[in-house]
Amino acid sequence: MYAQHEHSHCIETAVEAAERICEDRNLRFTELRRRVLELVWQNHGAAKAYDLLEQLGDDYSAKPPTVYRALDFLLENGLVHKINSLNAYVGCEHPLEHKDCFFLICSNCEEVAECCAGDVAKSLRDMVAKSGFKPTHTTLEIEGLCQQCQAG
């Protein structure tokens, strides 16, 4: 999905957004939170907490709860999304701009693309409202093959 893509630009943009959001909310964007966000954005696949822990190595002497707290902070502030089916995290391309997220997950290369489809979100909200259900979070995950993997 992101063939020949420059991830450093994604990382830089994500860190800038995080700094802005933390400043606006008077929150601390610690070095560990920054590093976890950078690691999540190193590629467009989903990052598992234990893989992040391994990548952090001895630099932060982090333990699993430390990484999970950093991920929870990033999640709560709209900087990452959790892909429930993979129990993993991806960077948010549009922090705090929307609540309804749709993801295309390639089962071959394991990259994840975030989709913004207001009409789909509205249809889902309307359907849910008719049932009397009050959602707190919406995530739609679609698994298949991206264009590059289909081409072979």
Disulfide bonds with the S-S distance in Angstrom:
none
